[in-house]
Amino acid sequence: MKWVRVKGFMIVWLKNVFRDRGVVFWMIAWPVLLTLMAAFVFIPPSIGSPVTLTVGVVNNDTSQTPFNGTSLVNIMNDIEINGTKVFKIQFYENETALRSEILRGKLDVGLIIPERFGYDIIFSQASLTILVKADSPYTSQVNSGFMQAFINMLNNQVSIRKIDVFLNYSQEYMPKNITIPISENGDVNFTEFFRKILLGIAEPVNATYIEVRPETLEDRPSLIGWYTIGALGMVMLYGGFTIGALMIHEDKDRKTLMRILSTPATMGDMVVGKTLGGIIELFVSAVAVIATGLIVGARIHWNPALPAHWLVVYHILLIALMTIGLGMLIALPAKTARGASSLGTSIGLILSFTTGVWFPKEWMPPPLRTLSELSPMTQSIDAIRDILIWGATASEVLDVTIATTVFTIVVFAIGVLVYKHLINKFAES
């Protein structure tokens, strides 16, 4: 194997690629479209902003009490997050009209306040009927989650207020000189002890939720960076499959295979030269992905001073070689370059959506989740994310790096054997 011949095959490959305007267009346009989808579809500009729910209300409560249905609606109307109202209230005469508006998609939530709501919430237990628009699983979860959070907050505040009112009215019936040892901090009087018991009944667990996320996922630019890595993996996946599949069939379809075989060039020269040309082609697509991500505001945390971050480059190279090798295997059942290209693109796109490269593995059903956990390509993408997002060190991704390296060597070696087998088969036919 000589470098002059390898370089010749690499240059011929790249000339064929860049001579075809359609190939060049999709080599750049498709990665750009993927990254733009990530930036404006999966992570829309409004992400992180408070959501406003349109709530239709049927208020049947006429209670003349300090707190009633009107008070509830006023509270909802006053709730704001960062200056944005959480609920936009619209009133309706009856439940039929309310349901009709929800079915037409005009309302996110319907709230039916029954008669005697005010009396029941003060002296007993009040009831509410909440109708949630569920035209998709996403809207159902968002709408239900918002209303459940609001009702939980309301229950908490009303319970504390009712406990204090109850203790105020029953103060004269409480023992005055009795203390209860409830902790190492000392005793409390019976009234305070009774109040703690009631609070524990009303709210057994007072949980505080604190979001802990890495710096790289704290805002929209960082999220776009996360998805840009996914877009990079997706492009490498279907692009590498197509390149590997075409390496075998393209010369056959162009009637240049026999002329090449009549020269001193070896199959090793052909494989290495075309592989290098394919890696450069994938590199162009990768640059298009990263450049588009940066243009639309992606923040990608890559520090060349950290040794672990150079593993990102290594894993990108692994994915390129891995997918090209698998592409050579895909070429085995194909009959023509067009068929090989279509097969490589189709399988690459399917795997990119089902192995956790593009969508999070947690979104998938158990069988596909298992597939994604076992996929070496997904493991390499996860290693890149672990380094750039979670700050993993080289030692923490060492096992994955070794495993994917071994898998890549084995797959590429098998791909080369398939390449030689098909070349010999075509030469004999």
Backbone torsions as a table, in degrees:
resi	resn	phi	psi	omega
1	MET	NA	125.0	-178.8
2	LYS	-116.4	142.4	-177.0
3	TRP	-62.4	-34.2	-179.1
4	VAL	-60.7	-42.5	179.5
5	ARG	-70.9	-41.6	177.3
6	VAL	-57.7	-46.4	180.0
7	LYS	-62.5	-37.1	178.7
8	GLY	-62.2	-46.1	178.1
9	PHE	-64.7	-37.4	178.5
10	MET	-63.7	-44.7	-178.9
11	ILE	-66.3	-41.8	178.1
12	VAL	-60.9	-43.5	178.8
13	TRP	-58.4	-48.7	-177.7
14	LEU	-66.9	-36.4	177.0
15	LYS	-62.9	-42.3	178.4
16	ASN	-63.3	-37.3	179.5
17	VAL	-67.2	-52.7	-173.5
18	PHE	-79.3	-10.4	175.4
19	ARG	-77.7	-27.6	-178.6
20	ASP	-90.2	108.6	-176.5
21	ARG	-62.6	-34.0	179.2
22	GLY	-64.6	-42.8	179.0
23	VAL	-64.0	-44.3	179.8
24	VAL	-62.5	-41.9	-179.6
25	PHE	-58.8	-51.7	-177.0
26	TRP	-73.3	-26.2	176.9
27	MET	-62.5	-30.7	-179.4
28	ILE	-104.2	-41.7	-173.8
29	ALA	-67.6	-42.0	-177.7
30	TRP	-64.4	-46.6	174.7
31	PRO	-59.5	-38.5	178.7
32	VAL	-63.5	-44.2	179.5
33	LEU	-62.3	-41.3	179.0
34	LEU	-60.7	-45.5	-178.2
35	THR	-67.2	-38.2	177.3
36	LEU	-65.9	-36.3	175.1
37	MET	-60.9	-42.9	178.8
38	ALA	-61.6	-41.7	-173.6
39	ALA	-75.2	-33.4	-171.4
40	PHE	-119.6	-8.9	176.5
41	VAL	-107.5	-57.4	-179.5
42	PHE	-76.0	-29.4	178.2
43	ILE	-127.9	72.6	-177.0
44	PRO	-63.4	157.7	-179.2
45	PRO	-56.4	-23.6	-178.1
46	SER	-81.6	-4.3	-177.0
47	ILE	-61.9	139.4	-177.7
48	GLY	90.8	-15.7	177.7
49	SER	-83.7	150.0	178.4
50	PRO	-61.1	144.4	178.2
51	VAL	-94.2	135.8	176.2
52	THR	-105.2	121.5	177.1
53	LEU	-95.6	134.1	173.8
54	THR	-86.8	117.4	-172.9
55	VAL	-115.9	123.1	173.1
56	GLY	-91.3	134.1	-174.8
57	VAL	-122.8	130.7	167.2
58	VAL	-111.6	107.5	-175.4
59	ASN	-103.5	101.4	179.3
60	ASN	-94.4	3.4	-174.7
61	ASP	-84.7	125.0	176.6
62	THR	-117.2	19.0	-177.0
63	SER	-62.6	134.6	175.6
64	GLN	-96.8	67.0	-177.1
65	THR	-125.0	163.2	-179.0
66	PRO	-57.4	-31.3	177.4
67	PHE	-128.2	128.5	-179.4
68	ASN	-148.7	-166.2	-178.2
69	GLY	-60.8	-37.4	178.0
70	THR	-64.6	-39.1	177.8
71	SER	-62.3	-41.0	179.4
72	LEU	-61.2	-45.8	-179.8
73	VAL	-64.4	-38.8	179.0
74	ASN	-63.2	-38.7	177.8
75	ILE	-62.9	-46.2	179.4
76	MET	-60.5	-38.7	-178.4
77	ASN	-67.5	-26.5	-174.6
78	ASP	-92.0	-12.2	-176.1
79	ILE	-71.7	125.5	178.3
80	GLU	-133.9	149.4	173.0
81	ILE	-126.4	117.1	-178.6
82	ASN	52.2	40.3	177.0
83	GLY	83.3	-0.4	179.9
84	THR	-107.7	128.4	178.9
85	LYS	-68.1	135.8	-179.4
86	VAL	-79.6	-36.1	-177.0
87	PHE	-122.9	132.6	171.9
88	LYS	-107.8	113.4	-170.3
89	ILE	-92.8	134.4	170.7
90	GLN	-131.6	136.7	-175.4
91	PHE	-98.8	145.5	178.5
92	TYR	-133.9	154.8	-175.3
93	GLU	-77.6	-35.1	-174.7
94	ASN	-150.2	170.7	-176.3
95	GLU	-68.7	-32.9	-179.7
96	THR	-60.7	-47.4	178.9
97	ALA	-64.2	-37.3	179.9
98	LEU	-64.4	-48.4	179.5
99	ARG	-61.4	-38.9	179.7
100	SER	-60.7	-41.4	-179.5
101	GLU	-69.3	-34.6	177.7
102	ILE	-67.4	-43.9	179.7
103	LEU	-64.3	-29.6	177.9
104	ARG	-81.3	-2.9	178.9
105	GLY	80.7	14.0	-178.6
106	LYS	-82.7	-20.8	-177.5
107	LEU	-127.2	148.4	173.9
108	ASP	-87.1	-37.3	-175.1
109	VAL	-142.8	146.2	171.5
110	GLY	-116.8	138.6	-178.3
111	LEU	-126.1	119.8	179.5
112	ILE	-110.5	113.4	-179.8
113	ILE	-97.9	118.8	-175.0
114	PRO	-79.5	170.2	173.1
115	GLU	-62.3	153.2	178.3
116	ARG	61.8	18.7	177.8
117	PHE	-57.3	-44.1	-179.0
118	GLY	-61.8	-44.8	179.4
119	TYR	-65.6	-43.3	-176.1
120	ASP	-67.3	-38.6	-177.6
121	ILE	-70.1	-24.5	178.9
122	ILE	-87.7	-44.2	-172.0
123	PHE	-105.9	-7.9	-176.0
124	SER	-151.2	-131.4	177.7
125	GLN	-127.6	120.7	-177.5
126	ALA	-86.8	159.8	178.1
127	SER	-125.0	150.4	175.6
128	LEU	-136.9	148.1	172.3
129	THR	-112.0	123.3	-177.6
130	ILE	-117.7	121.2	178.1
131	LEU	-101.0	124.5	-175.3
132	VAL	-112.4	127.0	174.7
133	LYS	-66.6	126.7	-176.3
134	ALA	-130.7	52.9	179.9
135	ASP	-77.4	-8.1	173.3
136	SER	-155.8	155.6	178.7
137	PRO	-57.5	-34.5	-178.1
138	TYR	-66.4	-50.8	-178.2
139	THR	-65.2	-35.1	178.2
140	SER	-61.0	-45.7	-178.5
141	GLN	-67.2	-42.9	-179.0
142	VAL	-64.4	-49.3	-177.2
143	ASN	-64.2	-44.8	178.6
144	SER	-63.7	-42.4	-179.6
145	GLY	-61.0	-43.2	179.1
146	PHE	-62.8	-46.6	-177.5
147	MET	-67.9	-38.9	178.1
148	GLN	-64.0	-40.3	177.8
149	ALA	-63.1	-40.8	179.6
150	PHE	-66.2	-45.6	-179.1
151	ILE	-64.7	-38.5	176.9
152	ASN	-62.2	-43.0	177.1
153	MET	-62.9	-42.5	179.0
154	LEU	-63.1	-46.0	179.3
155	ASN	-58.6	-42.5	-178.8
156	ASN	-61.7	-49.5	-177.2
157	GLN	-67.8	-41.0	179.4
158	VAL	-66.4	-39.8	-179.7
159	SER	-61.7	-45.4	179.7
160	ILE	-62.8	-42.4	179.6
161	ARG	-64.5	-41.9	-179.9
162	LYS	-66.5	-36.9	177.6
163	ILE	-63.5	-45.9	-179.8
164	ASP	-63.1	-41.0	178.5
165	VAL	-64.8	-43.6	179.5
166	PHE	-60.7	-46.4	-179.5
167	LEU	-66.3	-33.0	178.6
168	ASN	-65.0	-41.6	180.0
169	TYR	-73.2	-29.6	-176.1
170	SER	-100.1	12.3	-175.9
171	GLN	-57.2	-41.6	-175.3
172	GLU	-69.6	-15.9	-179.9
173	TYR	-95.2	-3.6	-178.8
174	MET	-83.7	142.7	174.9
175	PRO	-60.3	136.9	-174.6
176	LYS	-91.1	-32.6	-170.5
177	ASN	-113.0	26.3	-179.5
178	ILE	-110.8	130.5	175.1
179	THR	-117.4	151.9	-175.9
180	ILE	-121.9	125.3	176.0
181	PRO	-79.7	108.3	-177.7
182	ILE	-116.3	-8.9	179.5
183	SER	-160.2	174.0	178.1
184	GLU	-70.6	-14.7	-177.8
185	ASN	-78.8	-5.6	178.0
186	GLY	126.8	-178.6	-178.7
187	ASP	-91.4	159.0	173.9
188	VAL	-127.3	155.2	178.9
189	ASN	-71.8	167.9	-172.5
190	PHE	-63.7	-35.5	-179.2
191	THR	-64.7	-45.0	179.5
192	GLU	-66.2	-39.6	177.0
193	PHE	-59.7	-44.6	-179.5
194	PHE	-65.6	-36.5	178.4
195	ARG	-64.5	-42.0	178.4
196	LYS	-63.7	-38.3	177.6
197	ILE	-61.8	-46.1	-179.4
198	LEU	-64.9	-40.0	177.2
199	LEU	-62.3	-38.7	178.4
200	GLY	-66.1	-31.7	176.2
201	ILE	-72.8	-43.5	-177.8
202	ALA	-69.1	-38.7	-178.2
203	GLU	-144.2	84.1	-175.8
204	PRO	-58.6	-35.8	-178.5
205	VAL	-125.4	120.1	176.0
206	ASN	-101.3	93.1	-173.5
207	ALA	-92.5	140.5	173.4
208	THR	-111.4	123.8	-178.1
209	TYR	-100.2	124.0	179.2
210	ILE	-126.7	120.3	178.2
211	GLU	-76.8	124.4	177.1
212	VAL	-114.0	110.2	-178.8
213	ARG	-134.7	152.5	178.9
214	PRO	-66.4	158.5	179.5
215	GLU	-56.1	-31.4	-176.2
216	THR	-74.7	-6.8	178.1
217	LEU	-122.6	23.4	-172.8
218	GLU	-86.1	-13.6	-178.5
219	ASP	-150.4	177.9	-176.1
220	ARG	-61.0	-45.5	178.4
221	PRO	-56.1	-37.6	179.5
222	SER	-70.7	-37.3	177.1
223	LEU	-64.9	-39.1	176.8
224	ILE	-62.1	-39.0	176.5
225	GLY	-61.0	-39.2	179.0
226	TRP	-61.7	-46.6	-179.5
227	TYR	-72.6	-26.7	176.0
228	THR	-62.0	-37.9	175.6
229	ILE	-62.5	-40.9	176.7
230	GLY	-62.6	-41.8	178.0
231	ALA	-63.4	-38.1	177.4
232	LEU	-60.8	-46.0	179.0
233	GLY	-63.3	-39.4	-179.1
234	MET	-64.6	-43.8	179.6
235	VAL	-63.8	-43.3	179.4
236	MET	-63.5	-34.8	-176.1
237	LEU	-67.4	-61.0	-176.6
238	TYR	-73.1	-30.7	178.4
239	GLY	-66.9	-43.4	179.5
240	GLY	-65.0	-40.0	177.4
241	PHE	-59.7	-45.1	-178.0
242	THR	-65.9	-43.6	179.9
243	ILE	-61.3	-47.2	-180.0
244	GLY	-61.9	-39.6	-179.5
245	ALA	-68.1	-36.3	-177.5
246	LEU	-77.0	-23.2	-176.9
247	MET	-56.1	-30.9	-176.0
248	ILE	-90.0	-43.5	-169.7
249	HIS	-87.6	-21.5	-172.0
250	GLU	-64.5	-46.6	-179.6
251	ASP	-65.3	-33.9	178.8
252	LYS	-65.1	-46.2	-178.1
253	ASP	-69.2	-29.7	-179.8
254	ARG	-86.0	0.8	178.2
255	LYS	64.4	26.7	-179.7
256	THR	-106.0	-3.6	-174.3
257	LEU	-63.6	-45.6	-176.6
258	MET	-66.2	-36.1	178.2
259	ARG	-65.8	-38.8	179.0
260	ILE	-65.3	-43.0	-177.3
261	LEU	-68.5	-19.8	178.9
262	SER	-83.0	-4.9	179.2
263	THR	-93.7	170.1	177.8
264	PRO	-69.0	-7.5	-178.6
265	ALA	-61.3	139.4	178.6
266	THR	-98.2	167.9	176.8
267	MET	-64.2	-33.1	176.4
268	GLY	-61.1	-41.6	176.6
269	ASP	-59.3	-43.7	-178.2
270	MET	-63.9	-46.8	-177.2
271	VAL	-63.8	-49.3	-177.1
272	VAL	-66.1	-44.0	-179.2
273	GLY	-62.6	-46.3	-179.9
274	LYS	-68.7	-34.7	178.2
275	THR	-64.5	-43.9	177.9
276	LEU	-62.8	-40.9	176.6
277	GLY	-62.0	-40.9	178.0
278	GLY	-65.1	-38.6	178.5
279	ILE	-64.5	-40.4	177.0
280	ILE	-63.7	-40.1	177.3
281	GLU	-60.8	-45.0	177.8
282	LEU	-65.1	-34.7	179.2
283	PHE	-63.3	-39.3	178.0
284	VAL	-60.8	-44.4	178.0
285	SER	-63.7	-39.6	179.0
286	ALA	-63.2	-41.3	177.3
287	VAL	-62.5	-39.2	178.5
288	ALA	-62.6	-40.8	178.4
289	VAL	-62.9	-52.6	-175.6
290	ILE	-65.1	-42.3	-179.8
291	ALA	-62.5	-43.4	178.2
292	THR	-63.8	-42.4	178.1
293	GLY	-59.3	-43.8	179.7
294	LEU	-67.2	-36.6	-179.8
295	ILE	-64.2	-39.9	-178.3
296	VAL	-86.9	6.0	171.3
297	GLY	107.7	13.8	179.6
298	ALA	-68.2	141.9	173.7
299	ARG	-112.1	111.1	-179.2
300	ILE	-111.2	118.0	-174.6
301	HIS	-89.6	89.2	176.7
302	TRP	-122.8	122.8	-176.0
303	ASN	-118.5	106.8	-177.8
304	PRO	-63.7	-14.1	179.6
305	ALA	-77.8	-14.3	-179.3
306	LEU	-97.1	123.5	-178.9
307	PRO	-56.7	-37.8	-177.8
308	ALA	-61.4	-30.7	-177.0
309	HIS	-71.0	-21.2	175.0
310	TRP	-73.1	-19.3	174.1
311	LEU	-65.7	-24.0	176.1
312	VAL	-61.0	-47.1	178.4
313	VAL	-61.8	-41.6	-179.1
314	TYR	-63.0	-42.1	-179.3
315	HIS	-69.4	-32.5	174.8
316	ILE	-63.4	-42.0	176.7
317	LEU	-63.9	-40.4	177.5
318	LEU	-59.6	-45.7	-179.0
319	ILE	-62.3	-40.3	178.8
320	ALA	-61.0	-50.1	-179.4
321	LEU	-65.8	-38.5	-179.7
322	MET	-62.3	-47.3	-177.0
323	THR	-72.5	-35.1	176.2
324	ILE	-64.2	-42.1	177.0
325	GLY	-61.7	-43.5	177.2
326	LEU	-65.7	-32.9	177.0
327	GLY	-62.9	-37.2	176.3
328	MET	-61.7	-37.7	177.9
329	LEU	-67.4	-38.1	179.2
330	ILE	-62.6	-30.4	-178.1
331	ALA	-65.9	-18.0	-174.3
332	LEU	-58.5	-48.1	-179.9
333	PRO	-82.1	-11.5	-177.2
334	ALA	-76.5	151.8	-179.5
335	LYS	-104.9	-29.0	-176.7
336	THR	-134.3	168.5	177.5
337	ALA	-64.0	-40.2	178.6
338	ARG	-61.4	-44.0	179.0
339	GLY	-65.0	-41.0	179.0
340	ALA	-63.9	-41.9	179.7
341	SER	-64.0	-45.7	-179.7
342	SER	-63.4	-42.0	-179.5
343	LEU	-65.6	-44.0	179.3
344	GLY	-62.8	-43.9	179.9
345	THR	-65.0	-44.6	-177.5
346	SER	-62.8	-49.7	-178.7
347	ILE	-65.3	-39.7	179.1
348	GLY	-61.8	-43.6	179.7
349	LEU	-66.5	-41.1	179.1
350	ILE	-61.0	-47.4	-178.6
351	LEU	-66.8	-33.6	-179.7
352	SER	-65.4	-28.0	178.8
353	PHE	-91.1	-15.7	-173.5
354	THR	-114.3	-1.0	-177.7
355	THR	-115.5	13.0	177.0
356	GLY	80.2	9.0	178.1
357	VAL	-71.4	-42.5	-176.1
358	TRP	-101.2	-50.6	178.5
359	PHE	-99.3	146.9	178.3
360	PRO	-57.4	141.8	-179.6
361	LYS	-60.1	-28.9	-177.1
362	GLU	-65.8	-18.7	179.4
363	TRP	-78.3	-12.5	-169.2
364	MET	-94.5	155.3	173.6
365	PRO	-66.8	159.8	-174.5
366	PRO	-50.4	-44.7	-179.1
367	PRO	-61.0	-43.6	179.6
368	LEU	-69.9	-31.6	177.9
369	ARG	-65.2	-39.6	176.7
370	THR	-63.9	-42.1	177.4
371	LEU	-59.4	-43.2	-178.9
372	SER	-67.1	-36.1	178.8
373	GLU	-66.1	-31.3	-177.9
374	LEU	-89.0	-14.6	-175.4
375	SER	-70.9	120.4	177.2
376	PRO	-61.1	-33.9	178.3
377	MET	-63.0	-43.8	178.2
378	THR	-65.3	-38.0	179.1
379	GLN	-63.1	-38.3	177.4
380	SER	-66.6	-43.3	177.6
381	ILE	-62.6	-41.7	178.1
382	ASP	-63.7	-36.8	177.7
383	ALA	-63.1	-40.5	177.4
384	ILE	-62.5	-44.7	179.3
385	ARG	-66.7	-39.0	178.3
386	ASP	-58.9	-39.6	-178.8
387	ILE	-73.3	-49.7	-173.2
388	LEU	-79.6	-25.9	-175.0
389	ILE	-105.7	-47.6	-175.0
390	TRP	-97.2	-0.3	175.9
391	GLY	71.6	30.6	-179.7
392	ALA	-66.0	147.6	177.4
393	THR	-89.9	170.1	-180.0
394	ALA	-60.4	-38.2	-179.1
395	SER	-67.0	-31.4	-177.9
396	GLU	-73.0	-23.6	177.8
397	VAL	-109.4	13.4	-176.4
398	LEU	-63.3	-44.9	-178.4
399	ASP	-60.8	-44.8	179.4
400	VAL	-63.9	-41.6	-178.9
401	THR	-62.1	-44.3	178.9
402	ILE	-64.5	-46.7	-177.7
403	ALA	-62.2	-44.8	-179.1
404	THR	-70.9	-30.6	176.5
405	THR	-65.4	-46.6	179.1
406	VAL	-61.8	-44.9	-179.5
407	PHE	-61.5	-41.7	-179.3
408	THR	-63.8	-43.6	179.2
409	ILE	-61.0	-45.6	-178.5
410	VAL	-64.0	-47.8	-177.7
411	VAL	-63.9	-43.9	-178.6
412	PHE	-65.8	-38.7	178.3
413	ALA	-63.2	-43.0	177.7
414	ILE	-65.0	-39.5	177.8
415	GLY	-60.5	-39.8	178.5
416	VAL	-64.9	-40.1	177.5
417	LEU	-62.0	-41.8	177.0
418	VAL	-63.4	-41.3	178.9
419	TYR	-57.7	-49.7	-178.8
420	LYS	-63.4	-39.7	179.7
421	HIS	-61.8	-46.0	-178.4
422	LEU	-69.8	-38.1	178.3
423	ILE	-61.2	-45.8	178.3
424	ASN	-63.7	-38.5	179.6
425	LYS	-64.8	-44.3	179.6
426	PHE	-66.6	-35.4	-178.8
427	ALA	-68.0	-32.0	-178.1
428	GLU	-81.0	-21.9	-176.0
429	SER	-80.7	NA	NA
